[in-house]
Amino acid sequence: MTLVEKLVRAASPSGREREAAQLLVSELADRGFEAQLDPAGNAVGMIGQGGRQIYLVGHLDTVSGQIPVRLENETLYGRGSVDAKGALAAFVEAAAAFENSSALKITVIGCVGEEASSPGARYLLANHKIPDYVIIGEPSGWEAITLGYKGSLSLEYALERPRHHRGMAQPTPAEEVVSFYRALCAATPELGTGFGSISIRLTDLNTGSAGSHESVSMKLNIRTPPGFNSDGFKMIAERLHGEAKMSWSEFTPAVLAAKRGPLVAAFLGAIRAPGGRPCFKYKTGTSDMNLLAAWGRPILTYGPGDSSLDHTPEEHLELAEYRQAIAVLRGALGRLEEIEP
């Protein structure tokens, strides 16, 4: 059984990753890594004898919702096969080839909680030495590398009003929240779906009544481009919200990595070597790359799989692509190994 299948069979929704983490630590140790669980619950394995530090950071957790795990015609079906145990397993298999490297010290990390508030990645930021290069494990397809992720900000809106007769002129709380949502969208000229635009998604809406009052609550998720002014956006919302109560999540800025440099060049060469046609991707979601970019080191995201399958009931991974991604990772790491000190 492949490592990726073993990991996919170990169910690990956010907050319940321990079984998968222990499995990964065991598999890392079997391949010559110095492996352990860290205090955050991350699975960490180190290999190689060199001074050039490379972090391969994936995540163990998945969104909720089980998909029966099965292998059919060299296609692995199951929750996490694409997002993102395929990339994490590929990291392990590729890095294992560098056990005796005198140039590289590779640390493979299976983080917890990436689909939630990223406690695993936050622990790395606070406690790990800053590496020379960082590779994040998320699906990009074997011929592509991801250089950008949008930022994220969430808003919760709540309003309560005394109940009134429906024949009266004053708006209901439900009508007020609709007016707020429309006004906020109208005041955001950069609204769109692309990487360089702002998206405002209505993720939850509820109305209720109790005694002589009625209420409404709403949650918005805002995806933001590089350079987004979160304070300015909040000021716009504050001008529009009236008497409603609003609360904001922590703002996660967008990340945009450089196209040039030894790390990108290593991947471009490794993709071209077997005849691949490399390309760059810029995603409208977020990942642990947004957080770990704070290290200020060369960073990119790579991994097998089709990211349009993330979180869906059809999530699956082609094992041929998984093996191709392992070969690319080995090639890229080999090129980084050859860089003159």
PEMO-V916998 format. One record per backbone hydrogen bond with DSSP energy under -0.5 kcal/mol. CO is the residue of the C=O (numbers start at 1). NH is the residue of the N-H. E is the energy in kcal/mol with one decimal. If there is no record, write none. Layout:
# PEMO-V916998
((CO,NH,E) (CO,NH,E))
This chain:
# PEMO-V916998
((2,6,-2.1) (3,7,-2.4) (4,8,-2.4) (5,9,-2.2) (6,10,-0.8) (7,10,-0.7) (9,11,-1.2) (12,62,-1.6) (13,16,-2.7) (17,21,-2.7) (18,22,-2.8) (19,23,-2.1) (20,24,-2.4) (21,25,-2.4) (22,26,-2.1) (23,27,-2.4) (24,28,-2.7) (25,29,-2.4) (26,30,-2.1) (27,31,-0.9) (28,31,-0.8) (28,33,-2.3) (29,32,-1.6) (33,35,-0.8) (34,46,-2.0) (36,44,-3.0) (38,41,-2.2) (42,38,-2.4) (42,44,-0.6) (43,110,-3.1) (44,36,-2.3) (45,108,-3.0) (46,34,-2.7) (47,106,-3.0) (51,53,-0.7) (52,54,-0.5) (52,105,-2.7) (53,132,-2.0) (53,133,-1.6) (54,56,-0.5) (54,107,-2.9) (55,57,-0.6) (55,135,-2.8) (56,58,-0.7) (56,109,-2.8) (57,137,-2.9) (58,111,-2.6) (62,14,-1.8) (67,79,-0.6) (70,72,-0.6) (70,77,-2.9) (72,75,-0.9) (74,319,-2.3) (74,320,-0.5) (75,72,-2.7) (75,77,-0.6) (76,317,-2.5) (77,70,-1.4) (78,81,-2.0) (80,85,-2.7) (80,86,-0.7) (81,86,-0.5) (82,84,-0.7) (84,88,-1.8) (85,89,-2.6) (86,90,-2.0) (87,91,-2.1) (88,92,-1.8) (89,93,-2.4) (90,94,-2.3) (91,95,-2.8) (92,96,-1.9) (94,97,-1.2) (95,98,-2.4) (96,99,-1.0) (98,101,-1.6) (99,48,-0.6) (101,49,-2.9) (103,52,-2.3) (104,50,-2.4) (105,54,-2.3) (106,47,-2.3) (106,108,-0.5) (107,56,-3.0) (108,45,-2.6) (109,58,-2.9) (109,111,-0.8) (110,43,-2.0) (111,60,-3.4) (111,61,-0.8) (112,120,-1.6) (113,116,-1.5) (113,118,-2.9) (118,122,-2.1) (119,123,-1.8) (120,124,-1.6) (121,125,-2.1) (122,126,-1.7) (123,127,-1.8) (124,128,-2.6) (132,298,-0.6) (133,55,-2.5) (134,300,-1.4) (135,57,-2.8) (136,138,-0.9) (136,302,-2.7) (141,144,-1.7) (143,279,-1.3) (145,147,-0.5) (145,281,-2.2) (146,301,-2.2) (147,257,-3.3) (148,283,-2.9) (149,255,-2.4) (151,224,-1.8) (152,252,-2.8) (153,222,-3.7) (154,249,-2.3) (155,220,-2.9) (156,247,-2.0) (157,218,-2.4) (158,245,-3.3) (159,216,-2.2) (161,214,-2.7) (165,168,-2.2) (172,176,-2.2) (173,177,-2.2) (174,178,-1.7) (175,179,-2.2) (176,180,-2.3) (177,181,-2.5) (178,182,-2.5) (179,183,-2.5) (180,184,-2.7) (181,185,-2.2) (182,186,-2.4) (183,187,-1.7) (185,188,-1.4) (187,189,-0.6) (188,191,-1.5) (190,198,-2.2) (194,197,-1.5) (198,192,-2.4) (199,201,-0.5) (199,223,-2.2) (201,203,-0.8) (201,221,-2.7) (204,219,-2.4) (206,217,-2.7) (208,215,-3.1) (210,213,-2.0) (212,163,-3.4) (213,210,-2.6) (214,161,-2.8) (215,208,-2.2) (216,159,-2.4) (217,206,-2.7) (218,157,-2.9) (219,203,-2.1) (219,204,-1.3) (220,155,-2.5) (220,222,-0.5) (221,201,-2.9) (221,223,-0.5) (222,153,-2.0) (223,199,-2.2) (224,151,-3.3) (225,228,-1.5) (228,230,-1.1) (229,233,-2.1) (230,234,-2.3) (231,235,-1.9) (232,236,-1.7) (233,237,-2.1) (234,238,-2.5) (235,239,-1.6) (236,240,-1.0) (237,240,-0.6) (237,241,-1.5) (241,244,-1.7) (245,158,-2.4) (247,156,-2.7) (251,253,-0.6) (252,152,-2.4) (255,149,-1.9) (261,265,-2.5) (262,266,-2.1) (263,267,-1.6) (264,268,-2.7) (265,269,-2.4) (266,270,-1.9) (267,271,-2.4) (268,272,-2.1) (269,273,-1.8) (270,274,-0.6) (271,276,-1.7) (272,275,-2.2) (276,278,-0.6) (279,145,-2.1) (281,147,-2.5) (281,148,-1.1) (283,150,-1.3) (285,150,-1.1) (287,290,-1.4) (287,291,-0.6) (288,292,-2.8) (289,293,-1.5) (291,294,-1.9) (292,295,-1.7) (293,296,-2.0) (298,134,-2.2) (300,136,-2.7) (301,146,-2.7) (302,138,-0.7) (303,140,-3.1) (303,141,-1.8) (305,307,-0.7) (306,309,-2.1) (307,310,-1.5) (309,312,-1.9) (312,315,-1.2) (315,78,-1.6) (317,76,-3.0) (317,319,-0.6) (318,322,-1.9) (319,323,-2.4) (320,324,-1.8) (321,325,-2.6) (322,326,-1.8) (323,327,-1.9) (324,328,-2.1) (325,329,-2.7) (326,330,-2.5) (327,331,-2.2) (328,332,-2.8) (329,333,-2.8) (330,334,-2.3) (331,335,-1.8) (332,336,-2.1) (333,337,-2.0) (334,338,-1.1) (336,339,-0.8))
